[in-house]
Amino acid sequence: MHPGIGDLSHLTDTQLEDKITQLSRYYHVTANDDVRQQIILILDDYKIELETRRYNAKKKMQQDNDNDLDNLINVS
């Protein structure tokens, strides 16, 4: 985790995607390797946060679907 980023939970998914797009543009514009390395670290943090959110949302949706099926099956 990049020390300058901090907590990303206050950002929406759209804001994270916008930041990823913006930083990707900066990465291609700059020629400074040190700056590029820092951009890569920040991009990784944003992407990991976005992937984690999507994974958790998918997992929750699957759990909700599983619970719905449990209510439909009546074993007596």
PDB file of N, CA, C and O in Angstrom, chain B, residues numbered from 101:
ATOM      1  N   MET B 101       0.842  -1.179   0.000  1.00  0.00           N
ATOM      2  CA  MET B 101       0.000   0.000   0.000  1.00  0.00           C
ATOM      3  C   MET B 101       0.888   1.243   0.000  1.00  0.00           C
ATOM      4  O   MET B 101       1.870   1.332   0.738  1.00  0.00           O
ATOM      5  N   HIS B 102       0.520   2.178  -0.833  1.00  0.00           N
ATOM      6  CA  HIS B 102       1.276   3.423  -0.939  1.00  0.00           C
ATOM      7  C   HIS B 102       0.971   4.292   0.279  1.00  0.00           C
ATOM      8  O   HIS B 102      -0.198   4.475   0.618  1.00  0.00           O
ATOM      9  N   PRO B 103       1.988   4.828   0.941  1.00  0.00           N
ATOM     10  CA  PRO B 103       1.756   5.584   2.174  1.00  0.00           C
ATOM     11  C   PRO B 103       0.968   6.885   1.977  1.00  0.00           C
ATOM     12  O   PRO B 103       0.381   7.386   2.936  1.00  0.00           O
ATOM     13  N   GLY B 104       0.940   7.433   0.785  1.00  0.00           N
ATOM     14  CA  GLY B 104       0.224   8.686   0.552  1.00  0.00           C
ATOM     15  C   GLY B 104      -1.240   8.524   0.232  1.00  0.00           C
ATOM     16  O   GLY B 104      -1.953   9.518   0.088  1.00  0.00           O
ATOM     17  N   ILE B 105      -1.706   7.299   0.117  1.00  0.00           N
ATOM     18  CA  ILE B 105      -3.085   7.056  -0.296  1.00  0.00           C
ATOM     19  C   ILE B 105      -4.056   7.116   0.881  1.00  0.00           C
ATOM     20  O   ILE B 105      -5.042   7.851   0.826  1.00  0.00           O
ATOM     21  N   GLY B 106      -3.801   6.376   1.913  1.00  0.00           N
ATOM     22  CA  GLY B 106      -4.712   6.352   3.053  1.00  0.00           C
ATOM     23  C   GLY B 106      -5.905   5.444   2.801  1.00  0.00           C
ATOM     24  O   GLY B 106      -5.826   4.493   2.024  1.00  0.00           O
ATOM     25  N   ASP B 107      -7.008   5.752   3.469  1.00  0.00           N
ATOM     26  CA  ASP B 107      -8.214   4.941   3.406  1.00  0.00           C
ATOM     27  C   ASP B 107      -8.995   5.255   2.126  1.00  0.00           C
ATOM     28  O   ASP B 107      -9.278   6.417   1.836  1.00  0.00           O
ATOM     29  N   LEU B 108      -9.336   4.225   1.372  1.00  0.00           N
ATOM     30  CA  LEU B 108     -10.052   4.406   0.116  1.00  0.00           C
ATOM     31  C   LEU B 108     -11.547   4.123   0.235  1.00  0.00           C
ATOM     32  O   LEU B 108     -12.276   4.222  -0.752  1.00  0.00           O
ATOM     33  N   SER B 109     -12.001   3.777   1.414  1.00  0.00           N
ATOM     34  CA  SER B 109     -13.404   3.392   1.586  1.00  0.00           C
ATOM     35  C   SER B 109     -14.365   4.559   1.367  1.00  0.00           C
ATOM     36  O   SER B 109     -15.545   4.341   1.094  1.00  0.00           O
ATOM     37  N   HIS B 110     -13.882   5.774   1.481  1.00  0.00           N
ATOM     38  CA  HIS B 110     -14.770   6.928   1.296  1.00  0.00           C
ATOM     39  C   HIS B 110     -15.022   7.249  -0.173  1.00  0.00           C
ATOM     40  O   HIS B 110     -15.895   8.060  -0.484  1.00  0.00           O
ATOM     41  N   LEU B 111     -14.271   6.624  -1.082  1.00  0.00           N
ATOM     42  CA  LEU B 111     -14.446   6.855  -2.511  1.00  0.00           C
ATOM     43  C   LEU B 111     -15.480   5.887  -3.083  1.00  0.00           C
ATOM     44  O   LEU B 111     -15.577   4.739  -2.649  1.00  0.00           O
ATOM     45  N   THR B 112     -16.242   6.360  -4.050  1.00  0.00           N
ATOM     46  CA  THR B 112     -17.192   5.485  -4.730  1.00  0.00           C
ATOM     47  C   THR B 112     -16.446   4.687  -5.798  1.00  0.00           C
ATOM     48  O   THR B 112     -15.294   4.985  -6.115  1.00  0.00           O
ATOM     49  N   ASP B 113     -17.106   3.679  -6.345  1.00  0.00           N
ATOM     50  CA  ASP B 113     -16.495   2.889  -7.407  1.00  0.00           C
ATOM     51  C   ASP B 113     -16.190   3.763  -8.621  1.00  0.00           C
ATOM     52  O   ASP B 113     -15.147   3.606  -9.257  1.00  0.00           O
ATOM     53  N   THR B 114     -17.087   4.669  -8.936  1.00  0.00           N
ATOM     54  CA  THR B 114     -16.891   5.561 -10.080  1.00  0.00           C
ATOM     55  C   THR B 114     -15.688   6.465  -9.857  1.00  0.00           C
ATOM     56  O   THR B 114     -14.908   6.700 -10.780  1.00  0.00           O
ATOM     57  N   GLN B 115     -15.532   6.970  -8.648  1.00  0.00           N
ATOM     58  CA  GLN B 115     -14.377   7.814  -8.342  1.00  0.00           C
ATOM     59  C   GLN B 115     -13.075   7.023  -8.471  1.00  0.00           C
ATOM     60  O   GLN B 115     -12.082   7.540  -8.983  1.00  0.00           O
ATOM     61  N   LEU B 116     -13.078   5.791  -8.013  1.00  0.00           N
ATOM     62  CA  LEU B 116     -11.887   4.944  -8.151  1.00  0.00           C
ATOM     63  C   LEU B 116     -11.556   4.705  -9.621  1.00  0.00           C
ATOM     64  O   LEU B 116     -10.394   4.787 -10.020  1.00  0.00           O
ATOM     65  N   GLU B 117     -12.572   4.410 -10.420  1.00  0.00           N
ATOM     66  CA  GLU B 117     -12.346   4.193 -11.850  1.00  0.00           C
ATOM     67  C   GLU B 117     -11.807   5.455 -12.519  1.00  0.00           C
ATOM     68  O   GLU B 117     -10.924   5.376 -13.372  1.00  0.00           O
ATOM     69  N   ASP B 118     -12.335   6.617 -12.136  1.00  0.00           N
ATOM     70  CA  ASP B 118     -11.850   7.889 -12.688  1.00  0.00           C
ATOM     71  C   ASP B 118     -10.388   8.129 -12.320  1.00  0.00           C
ATOM     72  O   ASP B 118      -9.598   8.583 -13.148  1.00  0.00           O
ATOM     73  N   LYS B 119     -10.039   7.825 -11.085  1.00  0.00           N
ATOM     74  CA  LYS B 119      -8.654   8.012 -10.645  1.00  0.00           C
ATOM     75  C   LYS B 119      -7.713   7.061 -11.390  1.00  0.00           C
ATOM     76  O   LYS B 119      -6.593   7.437 -11.737  1.00  0.00           O
ATOM     77  N   ILE B 120      -8.165   5.845 -11.631  1.00  0.00           N
ATOM     78  CA  ILE B 120      -7.354   4.884 -12.375  1.00  0.00           C
ATOM     79  C   ILE B 120      -7.123   5.395 -13.795  1.00  0.00           C
ATOM     80  O   ILE B 120      -6.005   5.335 -14.307  1.00  0.00           O
ATOM     81  N   THR B 121      -8.170   5.891 -14.421  1.00  0.00           N
ATOM     82  CA  THR B 121      -8.047   6.421 -15.785  1.00  0.00           C
ATOM     83  C   THR B 121      -7.110   7.616 -15.823  1.00  0.00           C
ATOM     84  O   THR B 121      -6.251   7.719 -16.700  1.00  0.00           O
ATOM     85  N   GLN B 122      -7.282   8.517 -14.866  1.00  0.00           N
ATOM     86  CA  GLN B 122      -6.459   9.728 -14.807  1.00  0.00           C
ATOM     87  C   GLN B 122      -4.980   9.393 -14.591  1.00  0.00           C
ATOM     88  O   GLN B 122      -4.110   9.938 -15.270  1.00  0.00           O
ATOM     89  N   LEU B 123      -4.706   8.506 -13.655  1.00  0.00           N
ATOM     90  CA  LEU B 123      -3.323   8.135 -13.381  1.00  0.00           C
ATOM     91  C   LEU B 123      -2.692   7.371 -14.545  1.00  0.00           C
ATOM     92  O   LEU B 123      -1.495   7.501 -14.801  1.00  0.00           O
ATOM     93  N   SER B 124      -3.489   6.587 -15.237  1.00  0.00           N
ATOM     94  CA  SER B 124      -2.975   5.878 -16.407  1.00  0.00           C
ATOM     95  C   SER B 124      -2.520   6.861 -17.481  1.00  0.00           C
ATOM     96  O   SER B 124      -1.509   6.642 -18.149  1.00  0.00           O
ATOM     97  N   ARG B 125      -3.271   7.937 -17.639  1.00  0.00           N
ATOM     98  CA  ARG B 125      -2.875   8.978 -18.594  1.00  0.00           C
ATOM     99  C   ARG B 125      -1.566   9.630 -18.166  1.00  0.00           C
ATOM    100  O   ARG B 125      -0.674   9.841 -18.988  1.00  0.00           O
ATOM    101  N   TYR B 126      -1.454   9.949 -16.871  1.00  0.00           N
ATOM    102  CA  TYR B 126      -0.227  10.567 -16.367  1.00  0.00           C
ATOM    103  C   TYR B 126       0.967   9.636 -16.560  1.00  0.00           C
ATOM    104  O   TYR B 126       2.075  10.079 -16.863  1.00  0.00           O
ATOM    105  N   TYR B 127       0.723   8.350 -16.381  1.00  0.00           N
ATOM    106  CA  TYR B 127       1.800   7.373 -16.526  1.00  0.00           C
ATOM    107  C   TYR B 127       2.379   7.416 -17.941  1.00  0.00           C
ATOM    108  O   TYR B 127       3.594   7.357 -18.127  1.00  0.00           O
ATOM    109  N   HIS B 128       1.508   7.517 -18.918  1.00  0.00           N
ATOM    110  CA  HIS B 128       1.963   7.511 -20.311  1.00  0.00           C
ATOM    111  C   HIS B 128       2.596   8.836 -20.729  1.00  0.00           C
ATOM    112  O   HIS B 128       3.347   8.879 -21.703  1.00  0.00           O
ATOM    113  N   VAL B 129       2.305   9.906 -20.013  1.00  0.00           N
ATOM    114  CA  VAL B 129       2.824  11.226 -20.368  1.00  0.00           C
ATOM    115  C   VAL B 129       4.213  11.469 -19.781  1.00  0.00           C
ATOM    116  O   VAL B 129       5.068  12.078 -20.424  1.00  0.00           O
ATOM    117  N   THR B 130       4.428  10.994 -18.571  1.00  0.00           N
ATOM    118  CA  THR B 130       5.686  11.283 -17.889  1.00  0.00           C
ATOM    119  C   THR B 130       6.813  10.361 -18.369  1.00  0.00           C
ATOM    120  O   THR B 130       6.598   9.203 -18.727  1.00  0.00           O
ATOM    121  N   ALA B 131       7.999  10.921 -18.359  1.00  0.00           N
ATOM    122  CA  ALA B 131       9.178  10.143 -18.752  1.00  0.00           C
ATOM    123  C   ALA B 131      10.054   9.798 -17.547  1.00  0.00           C
ATOM    124  O   ALA B 131      11.012   9.033 -17.667  1.00  0.00           O
ATOM    125  N   ASN B 132       9.725  10.360 -16.398  1.00  0.00           N
ATOM    126  CA  ASN B 132      10.495  10.153 -15.182  1.00  0.00           C
ATOM    127  C   ASN B 132      10.179   8.765 -14.606  1.00  0.00           C
ATOM    128  O   ASN B 132       9.039   8.490 -14.230  1.00  0.00           O
ATOM    129  N   ASP B 133      11.179   7.907 -14.542  1.00  0.00           N
ATOM    130  CA  ASP B 133      10.975   6.542 -14.059  1.00  0.00           C
ATOM    131  C   ASP B 133      10.564   6.474 -12.594  1.00  0.00           C
ATOM    132  O   ASP B 133       9.786   5.601 -12.209  1.00  0.00           O
ATOM    133  N   ASP B 134      11.078   7.385 -11.775  1.00  0.00           N
ATOM    134  CA  ASP B 134      10.706   7.392 -10.356  1.00  0.00           C
ATOM    135  C   ASP B 134       9.234   7.744 -10.183  1.00  0.00           C
ATOM    136  O   ASP B 134       8.538   7.137  -9.368  1.00  0.00           O
ATOM    137  N   VAL B 135       8.768   8.708 -10.937  1.00  0.00           N
ATOM    138  CA  VAL B 135       7.354   9.095 -10.879  1.00  0.00           C
ATOM    139  C   VAL B 135       6.485   7.957 -11.402  1.00  0.00           C
ATOM    140  O   VAL B 135       5.427   7.664 -10.844  1.00  0.00           O
ATOM    141  N   ARG B 136       6.934   7.326 -12.464  1.00  0.00           N
ATOM    142  CA  ARG B 136       6.185   6.197 -13.012  1.00  0.00           C
ATOM    143  C   ARG B 136       6.050   5.073 -11.989  1.00  0.00           C
ATOM    144  O   ARG B 136       4.995   4.448 -11.890  1.00  0.00           O
ATOM    145  N   GLN B 137       7.088   4.819 -11.244  1.00  0.00           N
ATOM    146  CA  GLN B 137       7.056   3.763 -10.229  1.00  0.00           C
ATOM    147  C   GLN B 137       6.033   4.095  -9.141  1.00  0.00           C
ATOM    148  O   GLN B 137       5.307   3.214  -8.682  1.00  0.00           O
ATOM    149  N   GLN B 138       5.975   5.351  -8.734  1.00  0.00           N
ATOM    150  CA  GLN B 138       5.001   5.770  -7.725  1.00  0.00           C
ATOM    151  C   GLN B 138       3.580   5.663  -8.269  1.00  0.00           C
ATOM    152  O   GLN B 138       2.666   5.253  -7.552  1.00  0.00           O
ATOM    153  N   ILE B 139       3.395   6.027  -9.524  1.00  0.00           N
ATOM    154  CA  ILE B 139       2.074   5.924 -10.151  1.00  0.00           C
ATOM    155  C   ILE B 139       1.626   4.469 -10.186  1.00  0.00           C
ATOM    156  O   ILE B 139       0.457   4.174  -9.936  1.00  0.00           O
ATOM    157  N   ILE B 140       2.542   3.561 -10.492  1.00  0.00           N
ATOM    158  CA  ILE B 140       2.208   2.136 -10.522  1.00  0.00           C
ATOM    159  C   ILE B 140       1.750   1.658  -9.148  1.00  0.00           C
ATOM    160  O   ILE B 140       0.784   0.902  -9.045  1.00  0.00           O
ATOM    161  N   LEU B 141       2.434   2.092  -8.097  1.00  0.00           N
ATOM    162  CA  LEU B 141       2.051   1.691  -6.741  1.00  0.00           C
ATOM    163  C   LEU B 141       0.654   2.195  -6.389  1.00  0.00           C
ATOM    164  O   LEU B 141      -0.143   1.464  -5.800  1.00  0.00           O
ATOM    165  N   ILE B 142       0.360   3.436  -6.747  1.00  0.00           N
ATOM    166  CA  ILE B 142      -0.955   4.004  -6.458  1.00  0.00           C
ATOM    167  C   ILE B 142      -2.029   3.311  -7.289  1.00  0.00           C
ATOM    168  O   ILE B 142      -3.103   2.993  -6.778  1.00  0.00           O
ATOM    169  N   LEU B 143      -1.744   3.076  -8.565  1.00  0.00           N
ATOM    170  CA  LEU B 143      -2.696   2.373  -9.423  1.00  0.00           C
ATOM    171  C   LEU B 143      -3.022   0.993  -8.867  1.00  0.00           C
ATOM    172  O   LEU B 143      -4.178   0.569  -8.873  1.00  0.00           O
ATOM    173  N   ASP B 144      -2.002   0.304  -8.392  1.00  0.00           N
ATOM    174  CA  ASP B 144      -2.228  -1.016  -7.805  1.00  0.00           C
ATOM    175  C   ASP B 144      -3.165  -0.944  -6.609  1.00  0.00           C
ATOM    176  O   ASP B 144      -4.045  -1.791  -6.459  1.00  0.00           O
ATOM    177  N   ASP B 145      -2.984   0.062  -5.756  1.00  0.00           N
ATOM    178  CA  ASP B 145      -3.856   0.223  -4.596  1.00  0.00           C
ATOM    179  C   ASP B 145      -5.304   0.464  -5.020  1.00  0.00           C
ATOM    180  O   ASP B 145      -6.225  -0.136  -4.467  1.00  0.00           O
ATOM    181  N   TYR B 146      -5.500   1.339  -5.998  1.00  0.00           N
ATOM    182  CA  TYR B 146      -6.850   1.624  -6.486  1.00  0.00           C
ATOM    183  C   TYR B 146      -7.488   0.383  -7.105  1.00  0.00           C
ATOM    184  O   TYR B 146      -8.661   0.099  -6.859  1.00  0.00           O
ATOM    185  N   LYS B 147      -6.731  -0.346  -7.897  1.00  0.00           N
ATOM    186  CA  LYS B 147      -7.260  -1.532  -8.556  1.00  0.00           C
ATOM    187  C   LYS B 147      -7.598  -2.631  -7.556  1.00  0.00           C
ATOM    188  O   LYS B 147      -8.615  -3.310  -7.693  1.00  0.00           O
ATOM    189  N   ILE B 148      -6.750  -2.801  -6.561  1.00  0.00           N
ATOM    190  CA  ILE B 148      -7.013  -3.811  -5.527  1.00  0.00           C
ATOM    191  C   ILE B 148      -8.277  -3.459  -4.754  1.00  0.00           C
ATOM    192  O   ILE B 148      -9.091  -4.335  -4.464  1.00  0.00           O
ATOM    193  N   GLU B 149      -8.445  -2.194  -4.421  1.00  0.00           N
ATOM    194  CA  GLU B 149      -9.652  -1.756  -3.708  1.00  0.00           C
ATOM    195  C   GLU B 149     -10.898  -2.030  -4.543  1.00  0.00           C
ATOM    196  O   GLU B 149     -11.895  -2.534  -4.026  1.00  0.00           O
ATOM    197  N   LEU B 150     -10.846  -1.706  -5.810  1.00  0.00           N
ATOM    198  CA  LEU B 150     -11.983  -1.916  -6.704  1.00  0.00           C
ATOM    199  C   LEU B 150     -12.292  -3.401  -6.859  1.00  0.00           C
ATOM    200  O   LEU B 150     -13.455  -3.804  -6.821  1.00  0.00           O
ATOM    201  N   GLU B 151     -11.255  -4.213  -7.033  1.00  0.00           N
ATOM    202  CA  GLU B 151     -11.446  -5.661  -7.167  1.00  0.00           C
ATOM    203  C   GLU B 151     -12.032  -6.260  -5.883  1.00  0.00           C
ATOM    204  O   GLU B 151     -12.902  -7.129  -5.941  1.00  0.00           O
ATOM    205  N   THR B 152     -11.555  -5.797  -4.734  1.00  0.00           N
ATOM    206  CA  THR B 152     -12.061  -6.294  -3.451  1.00  0.00           C
ATOM    207  C   THR B 152     -13.536  -5.968  -3.295  1.00  0.00           C
ATOM    208  O   THR B 152     -14.319  -6.809  -2.856  1.00  0.00           O
ATOM    209  N   ARG B 153     -13.912  -4.757  -3.652  1.00  0.00           N
ATOM    210  CA  ARG B 153     -15.323  -4.374  -3.559  1.00  0.00           C
ATOM    211  C   ARG B 153     -16.193  -5.229  -4.471  1.00  0.00           C
ATOM    212  O   ARG B 153     -17.263  -5.685  -4.068  1.00  0.00           O
ATOM    213  N   ARG B 154     -15.741  -5.441  -5.681  1.00  0.00           N
ATOM    214  CA  ARG B 154     -16.520  -6.237  -6.633  1.00  0.00           C
ATOM    215  C   ARG B 154     -16.619  -7.688  -6.170  1.00  0.00           C
ATOM    216  O   ARG B 154     -17.672  -8.312  -6.296  1.00  0.00           O
ATOM    217  N   TYR B 155     -15.536  -8.217  -5.642  1.00  0.00           N
ATOM    218  CA  TYR B 155     -15.550  -9.589  -5.135  1.00  0.00           C
ATOM    219  C   TYR B 155     -16.533  -9.717  -3.973  1.00  0.00           C
ATOM    220  O   TYR B 155     -17.323 -10.660  -3.925  1.00  0.00           O
ATOM    221  N   ASN B 156     -16.482  -8.775  -3.045  1.00  0.00           N
ATOM    222  CA  ASN B 156     -17.381  -8.812  -1.888  1.00  0.00           C
ATOM    223  C   ASN B 156     -18.838  -8.665  -2.308  1.00  0.00           C
ATOM    224  O   ASN B 156     -19.713  -9.319  -1.741  1.00  0.00           O
ATOM    225  N   ALA B 157     -19.107  -7.817  -3.291  1.00  0.00           N
ATOM    226  CA  ALA B 157     -20.471  -7.638  -3.770  1.00  0.00           C
ATOM    227  C   ALA B 157     -20.972  -8.921  -4.431  1.00  0.00           C
ATOM    228  O   ALA B 157     -22.117  -9.324  -4.228  1.00  0.00           O
ATOM    229  N   LYS B 158     -20.109  -9.557  -5.222  1.00  0.00           N
ATOM    230  CA  LYS B 158     -20.480 -10.806  -5.890  1.00  0.00           C
ATOM    231  C   LYS B 158     -20.733 -11.907  -4.862  1.00  0.00           C
ATOM    232  O   LYS B 158     -21.689 -12.673  -4.980  1.00  0.00           O
ATOM    233  N   LYS B 159     -19.876 -11.974  -3.866  1.00  0.00           N
ATOM    234  CA  LYS B 159     -20.021 -12.981  -2.808  1.00  0.00           C
ATOM    235  C   LYS B 159     -21.326 -12.774  -2.036  1.00  0.00           C
ATOM    236  O   LYS B 159     -22.025 -13.737  -1.723  1.00  0.00           O
ATOM    237  N   LYS B 160     -21.648 -11.525  -1.732  1.00  0.00           N
ATOM    238  CA  LYS B 160     -22.880 -11.222  -1.011  1.00  0.00           C
ATOM    239  C   LYS B 160     -24.105 -11.584  -1.854  1.00  0.00           C
ATOM    240  O   LYS B 160     -25.089 -12.113  -1.338  1.00  0.00           O
ATOM    241  N   MET B 161     -24.033 -11.295  -3.148  1.00  0.00           N
ATOM    242  CA  MET B 161     -25.142 -11.619  -4.029  1.00  0.00           C
ATOM    243  C   MET B 161     -25.353 -13.127  -4.099  1.00  0.00           C
ATOM    244  O   MET B 161     -26.491 -13.595  -4.110  1.00  0.00           O
ATOM    245  N   GLN B 162     -24.265 -13.887  -4.147  1.00  0.00           N
ATOM    246  CA  GLN B 162     -24.377 -15.345  -4.177  1.00  0.00           C
ATOM    247  C   GLN B 162     -24.965 -15.870  -2.873  1.00  0.00           C
ATOM    248  O   GLN B 162     -25.768 -16.804  -2.887  1.00  0.00           O
ATOM    249  N   GLN B 163     -24.576 -15.284  -1.757  1.00  0.00           N
ATOM    250  CA  GLN B 163     -25.123 -15.706  -0.465  1.00  0.00           C
ATOM    251  C   GLN B 163     -26.609 -15.397  -0.388  1.00  0.00           C
ATOM    252  O   GLN B 163     -27.387 -16.196   0.131  1.00  0.00           O
ATOM    253  N   ASP B 164     -27.005 -14.237  -0.904  1.00  0.00           N
ATOM    254  CA  ASP B 164     -28.421 -13.870  -0.902  1.00  0.00           C
ATOM    255  C   ASP B 164     -29.224 -14.831  -1.778  1.00  0.00           C
ATOM    256  O   ASP B 164     -30.337 -15.217  -1.419  1.00  0.00           O
ATOM    257  N   ASN B 165     -28.663 -15.217  -2.921  1.00  0.00           N
ATOM    258  CA  ASN B 165     -29.342 -16.166  -3.811  1.00  0.00           C
ATOM    259  C   ASN B 165     -29.445 -17.538  -3.163  1.00  0.00           C
ATOM    260  O   ASN B 165     -30.464 -18.213  -3.306  1.00  0.00           O
ATOM    261  N   ASP B 166     -28.411 -17.955  -2.459  1.00  0.00           N
ATOM    262  CA  ASP B 166     -28.438 -19.249  -1.772  1.00  0.00           C
ATOM    263  C   ASP B 166     -29.508 -19.261  -0.692  1.00  0.00           C
ATOM    264  O   ASP B 166     -30.204 -20.260  -0.512  1.00  0.00           O
ATOM    265  N   ASN B 167     -29.638 -18.161   0.021  1.00  0.00           N
ATOM    266  CA  ASN B 167     -30.647 -18.081   1.075  1.00  0.00           C
ATOM    267  C   ASN B 167     -32.054 -18.116   0.492  1.00  0.00           C
ATOM    268  O   ASN B 167     -32.960 -18.681   1.104  1.00  0.00           O
ATOM    269  N   ASP B 168     -32.250 -17.521  -0.685  1.00  0.00           N
ATOM    270  CA  ASP B 168     -33.560 -17.549  -1.319  1.00  0.00           C
ATOM    271  C   ASP B 168     -33.952 -18.969  -1.681  1.00  0.00           C
ATOM    272  O   ASP B 168     -35.116 -19.342  -1.529  1.00  0.00           O
ATOM    273  N   LEU B 169     -33.014 -19.765  -2.153  1.00  0.00           N
ATOM    274  CA  LEU B 169     -33.302 -21.148  -2.508  1.00  0.00           C
ATOM    275  C   LEU B 169     -33.633 -21.978  -1.280  1.00  0.00           C
ATOM    276  O   LEU B 169     -34.469 -22.879  -1.350  1.00  0.00           O
ATOM    277  N   ASP B 170     -32.992 -21.688  -0.160  1.00  0.00           N
ATOM    278  CA  ASP B 170     -33.272 -22.421   1.074  1.00  0.00           C
ATOM    279  C   ASP B 170     -34.722 -22.240   1.494  1.00  0.00           C
ATOM    280  O   ASP B 170     -35.332 -23.170   2.023  1.00  0.00           O
ATOM    281  N   ASN B 171     -35.273 -21.075   1.269  1.00  0.00           N
ATOM    282  CA  ASN B 171     -36.658 -20.813   1.657  1.00  0.00           C
ATOM    283  C   ASN B 171     -37.644 -21.517   0.733  1.00  0.00           C
ATOM    284  O   ASN B 171     -38.788 -21.752   1.122  1.00  0.00           O
ATOM    285  N   LEU B 172     -37.228 -21.853  -0.470  1.00  0.00           N
ATOM    286  CA  LEU B 172     -38.132 -22.508  -1.420  1.00  0.00           C
ATOM    287  C   LEU B 172     -38.236 -24.002  -1.161  1.00  0.00           C
ATOM    288  O   LEU B 172     -39.253 -24.606  -1.502  1.00  0.00           O
ATOM    289  N   ILE B 173     -37.234 -24.610  -0.579  1.00  0.00           N
ATOM    290  CA  ILE B 173     -37.221 -26.050  -0.374  1.00  0.00           C
ATOM    291  C   ILE B 173     -37.753 -26.354   1.018  1.00  0.00           C
ATOM    292  O   ILE B 173     -37.216 -25.892   2.025  1.00  0.00           O
ATOM    293  N   ASN B 174     -38.812 -27.135   1.049  1.00  0.00           N
ATOM    294  CA  ASN B 174     -39.424 -27.512   2.323  1.00  0.00           C
ATOM    295  C   ASN B 174     -39.224 -29.003   2.521  1.00  0.00           C
ATOM    296  O   ASN B 174     -39.816 -29.819   1.815  1.00  0.00           O
ATOM    297  N   VAL B 175     -38.396 -29.350   3.473  1.00  0.00           N
ATOM    298  CA  VAL B 175     -38.134 -30.751   3.757  1.00  0.00           C
ATOM    299  C   VAL B 175     -38.886 -31.105   5.025  1.00  0.00           C
ATOM    300  O   VAL B 175     -38.624 -30.549   6.091  1.00  0.00           O
ATOM    301  N   SER B 176     -39.848 -32.060   4.899  1.00  0.00           N
ATOM    302  CA  SER B 176     -40.603 -32.478   6.085  1.00  0.00           C
ATOM    303  C   SER B 176     -40.769 -33.967   6.145  1.00  0.00           C
ATOM    304  O   SER B 176     -41.380 -34.484   7.080  1.00  0.00           O
TER     305      SER B 176
END
